[in-house]
Amino acid sequence: MIICRELGFTSNADKAAVIKKVIADSTNNEGELTYSPITYDGKTFTWTTVSDMATQINNEVPVICQLYGHYVLVNGFDTSETGFSAYLIKDPGARANTNLAQPMEKYGETIKSKRILTAQ
């Protein structure tokens, strides 16, 4: 999602090509992210661990949040909510999920990793 947004890709074909490239460059044989840099369309994207999702969201930087067995993109904050329900997400594995508390009901409340992906 982040690479497509950065490069202005909107077609399903472009999105599928980016997904294949991320899998090729940045995952191991078990399908787990290795957080290796990804080079696509002349740009290199690197992963950075962050500790404070709220700061990144306030700076309009989406955060990839790794739960046990699942990843979501945290891209907003709902000030009318509290706790994990306040974090707005895009969840390609369950599009009905709109906040971080929802996938946490299935995968647990432990966040394994919070990372941003930026173009160099």
SVG drawing of the C-alpha trace seen along z (x, -y; Angstrom):
<svg xmlns="http://www.w3.org/2000/svg" viewBox="-17 -16 35 37">
<polyline fill="none" stroke="black" stroke-width="0.4" points="0.0,0.0 2.7,-2.4 4.8,-1.8 1.8,-2.1 0.8,-5.4 4.4,-6.7 4.6,-5.7 1.0,-6.7 -0.1,-3.2 -3.8,-2.6 -4.4,0.3 -4.9,3.9 -2.1,5.0 0.4,2.5 -0.6,3.4 -0.1,7.1 3.3,6.5 4.3,4.5 3.1,7.3 5.2,9.8 8.3,7.6 7.8,7.1 7.5,10.8 10.6,11.4 12.8,8.8 11.6,8.6 10.3,12.0 11.9,15.3 10.9,18.9 8.3,19.0 6.6,15.8 7.8,13.7 9.0,10.2 12.8,9.9 12.6,6.1 15.2,6.0 15.1,3.0 12.8,3.1 13.7,1.5 10.9,0.8 10.5,-1.5 13.9,-3.1 13.2,-3.8 14.5,-2.0 12.2,-1.6 13.7,-0.9 12.1,0.2 12.5,-1.8 11.3,-0.6 9.3,-3.2 8.2,-3.3 5.4,-5.8 2.6,-5.2 0.7,-8.3 3.6,-10.6 3.9,-9.0 0.2,-9.2 0.2,-12.9 2.9,-13.4 0.8,-11.6 3.2,-8.7 1.4,-5.3 2.7,-2.6 2.9,1.1 1.8,2.9 2.8,6.5 0.6,8.7 1.2,12.4 0.3,13.8 -1.1,10.7 -0.1,7.2 -2.2,4.1 -1.5,0.5 -2.3,-2.1 -3.1,-5.3 -5.3,-7.5 -6.5,-8.3 -10.1,-8.7 -10.0,-11.1 -13.5,-10.1 -12.2,-6.6 -9.7,-5.3 -7.0,-2.6 -6.4,-0.5 -9.9,-1.4 -8.6,-4.9 -6.1,-3.7 -7.7,-3.6 -6.4,-0.9 -6.4,0.7 -6.5,4.4 -6.0,6.2 -6.7,9.6 -10.1,8.4 -11.4,5.3 -14.2,5.0 -11.7,4.1 -11.5,0.4 -9.6,0.0 -6.6,1.8 -8.7,3.3 -10.6,5.4 -7.8,7.6 -6.4,7.7 -9.5,9.6 -8.3,12.5 -4.5,12.2 -3.9,10.9 -3.0,7.5 0.7,7.9 2.3,5.7 5.4,7.5 6.7,4.6 5.8,1.1 7.6,0.0 7.5,-2.7 8.5,-2.2 10.1,-5.2 11.5,-5.9 15.2,-6.8"/>
</svg>
